[in-house]
């Protein structure tokens, strides 16, 4: 924990964290509005492009290229986003990817 000027500053910081967590929870509770959102939710759940790719393949969905969906397609979606994906959900997926890249497989 970092030092604060006073207890009010700590309370303000904690309340801000709570608000942020509540927003993330609300985003995760929403039903996916597109297939790409469904893919990102699965990635956030598994923290794995490989497991997400397997999930998409189990649905029988192919990539835009017409070939089997790959881990690279998942990574591309996370990196580039899509018009049919909420900004909040994409930010969460990027956060998972950044955390995974920074710390390896552990979160």
C-alpha positions as CSV (number, residue, x, y, z in Angstrom):
1,X,0.0,0.0,0.0
2,X,1.3,3.4,-0.8
3,X,1.5,6.3,1.7
4,X,-1.2,9.0,1.6
5,X,-1.4,12.6,2.7
6,X,-4.4,11.8,4.9
7,X,-7.1,9.2,5.4
8,X,-9.5,11.1,3.2
9,X,-7.1,10.6,0.2
10,X,-7.0,6.8,0.9
11,X,-10.8,6.6,1.2
12,X,-11.2,8.5,-2.1
13,X,-8.7,6.2,-3.8
14,X,-10.5,3.1,-2.5
15,X,-13.9,4.4,-3.5
16,X,-12.5,5.0,-7.0
17,X,-11.3,1.4,-7.2
18,X,-14.7,0.2,-6.1
19,X,-16.4,2.2,-8.8
20,X,-14.0,0.8,-11.4
21,X,-14.6,-2.8,-10.2
22,X,-18.4,-2.3,-10.3
23,X,-18.1,-1.0,-13.9
24,X,-16.1,-4.1,-14.8
25,X,-18.6,-6.4,-13.2
26,X,-21.5,-4.7,-15.0
27,X,-19.6,-5.2,-18.3
28,X,-19.0,-8.9,-17.6
29,X,-22.6,-9.4,-16.6
30,X,-24.0,-8.1,-20.0
31,X,-25.0,-10.7,-22.5
32,X,-22.7,-10.5,-25.6
33,X,-24.2,-8.5,-28.4
34,X,-22.0,-10.0,-31.1
35,X,-19.9,-13.1,-31.9
36,X,-16.7,-11.1,-31.3
37,X,-17.9,-10.1,-27.8
38,X,-18.5,-13.7,-27.1
39,X,-15.0,-14.5,-28.2
40,X,-13.5,-11.8,-26.0
41,X,-15.5,-13.0,-23.0
42,X,-14.2,-16.5,-23.5
43,X,-10.6,-15.1,-23.7
44,X,-11.1,-13.1,-20.5
45,X,-12.5,-16.2,-18.9
46,X,-9.6,-18.5,-20.0
47,X,-6.7,-16.1,-20.4
48,X,-5.7,-18.2,-23.3
49,X,-5.8,-17.6,-27.1
50,X,-5.5,-21.3,-27.6
51,X,-8.4,-22.3,-25.4
52,X,-10.5,-19.5,-27.0
53,X,-9.6,-20.7,-30.5
54,X,-10.7,-24.2,-29.5
55,X,-14.0,-22.8,-28.2
56,X,-14.6,-21.0,-31.5
57,X,-13.7,-24.1,-33.5
58,X,-16.1,-26.2,-31.4
59,X,-18.9,-23.8,-32.6
60,X,-17.9,-24.5,-36.2
61,X,-17.1,-20.9,-37.0
62,X,-14.4,-20.1,-39.5
63,X,-12.2,-17.1,-39.7
64,X,-12.7,-14.2,-42.2
65,X,-10.2,-16.0,-44.4
66,X,-12.5,-19.0,-44.6
67,X,-10.1,-21.2,-42.8
68,X,-10.1,-22.7,-39.3
69,X,-10.1,-20.0,-36.6
70,X,-6.6,-19.6,-35.1
71,X,-5.0,-18.2,-32.0
72,X,-3.7,-15.4,-34.2
73,X,-7.3,-14.5,-35.0
74,X,-8.0,-14.1,-31.3
75,X,-4.9,-12.0,-30.8
76,X,-5.8,-9.8,-33.8
77,X,-9.3,-9.2,-32.4
78,X,-7.8,-8.2,-29.0
79,X,-5.2,-6.0,-30.7
80,X,-7.3,-4.3,-33.3
81,X,-10.8,-4.6,-31.9
82,X,-13.9,-4.6,-34.0
83,X,-16.9,-2.3,-34.6
84,X,-19.2,-4.7,-32.9
85,X,-17.3,-4.9,-29.6
86,X,-17.8,-2.6,-26.6
87,X,-14.9,-0.4,-25.7
88,X,-15.1,-1.6,-22.1
89,X,-14.9,-5.3,-23.0
90,X,-12.0,-4.7,-25.4
91,X,-10.1,-2.8,-22.7
92,X,-10.6,-5.7,-20.3
93,X,-9.3,-8.2,-22.9
94,X,-6.3,-6.0,-23.5
95,X,-5.7,-5.7,-19.8
96,X,-5.7,-9.5,-19.5
97,X,-3.3,-9.8,-22.5
98,X,-1.0,-7.2,-21.0
99,X,-1.0,-8.8,-17.6
100,X,-0.3,-12.2,-19.2
101,X,2.5,-10.9,-21.3
102,X,4.1,-9.1,-18.4
103,X,3.8,-11.9,-15.8
104,X,3.6,-15.0,-17.9
105,X,0.8,-17.5,-17.4
106,X,0.1,-16.3,-13.9
107,X,-2.3,-13.4,-13.2
